[in-house]
Amino acid sequence: MFHHLFVCTGPTCSQQGAEETLQILQQKLEEHHLRKNVRVTLCRCLGQCGNGPNMVIYPEGTWYGHMEEKEVGRLVKEHLIEGKVLSRLVQIPVD
């Protein structure tokens, strides 16, 4: 299955560790040979600054917050490979 991840690298998420999270994400995608099936797009702000680092995964439209480095391996294995949502990290977007 093809996934498209939007990773927030805006000022607040960056202060909350977005760059480190992104580096681990890229490493895990390589380790699991997912680079052809997963596109990662950096975005400036997802509007959920209090929950950062944030990302959204499509085609499901699942919003994740508090995506610290330690959670990225689980995200890749459970969501991207096994198709399971990490319910404790799911964020409901607020306008």
SULNORCOR-V661840 format. One record per residue. SS is DSSP state (H for helix, E for strand, C for the rest). PHI is phi in degrees with one decimal (NA if undefined). D_FIRST is the distance of its C-alpha to the first C-alpha in Angstrom with 1 decimal. Layout:
# SULNORCOR-V661840
ss->[SS,SS]
phi->[PHI,PHI]
d_first->[D_FIRST,D_FIRST]
This chain:
# SULNORCOR-V661840
ss->[C,C,E,E,E,E,E,E,C,C,H,H,H,H,H,C,C,H,H,H,H,H,H,H,H,H,H,H,H,H,H,C,C,C,C,C,C,E,E,E,E,E,E,C,C,C,C,C,H,H,H,C,C,C,E,E,E,E,C,C,C,E,E,E,C,C,C,C,H,H,H,H,H,H,H,H,H,H,H,H,H,C,C,C,C,C,H,H,H,E,C,C,C,C,C]
phi->[NA,-89.8,-123.6,-126.2,-104.7,-105.8,-110.8,-74.5,-124.4,-66.9,-55.9,-70.5,-63.4,-62.8,-65.0,-92.4,104.2,-60.2,-65.2,-64.8,-60.8,-62.8,-61.1,-64.4,-57.8,-60.6,-62.5,-66.1,-62.9,-64.2,-56.4,-97.3,54.5,-106.6,-58.5,-78.8,-107.3,-132.3,-105.4,-114.9,-119.5,-85.6,-133.3,-76.3,-163.6,-103.2,76.1,-123.3,-54.8,-71.3,-114.8,-72.7,-66.3,-115.2,-153.1,-125.2,-115.1,-112.7,-86.1,-68.5,76.4,-84.3,-97.4,-118.3,-124.3,55.0,-81.3,-77.0,-51.5,-65.4,-90.0,-64.8,-59.3,-64.6,-59.6,-63.3,-66.7,-79.8,-83.5,-73.7,-93.6,-92.4,76.3,-99.8,-84.0,-85.0,-58.3,-72.0,-106.0,-68.2,-116.6,-93.1,-61.2,-112.4,-68.3]
d_first->[0.0,3.8,6.5,10.2,12.9,16.5,19.0,22.6,25.1,28.0,31.4,31.1,27.7,28.9,31.9,29.8,27.9,25.0,25.6,25.7,22.5,20.8,22.2,21.0,17.4,17.6,19.2,16.7,13.7,16.0,17.1,13.7,12.8,9.9,11.8,10.1,6.6,8.5,11.5,14.4,17.2,20.5,22.5,26.1,26.1,24.1,27.4,26.9,29.2,30.7,27.4,26.2,24.4,21.9,18.3,16.0,12.2,10.5,9.4,11.1,14.2,15.0,18.0,19.1,22.6,24.7,21.9,24.4,23.8,24.1,21.1,18.6,18.1,17.5,15.0,12.8,13.4,13.5,11.2,8.3,8.7,10.5,9.4,13.1,14.8,17.7,20.2,23.1,21.6,20.4,22.6,23.7,24.4,28.1,29.5]
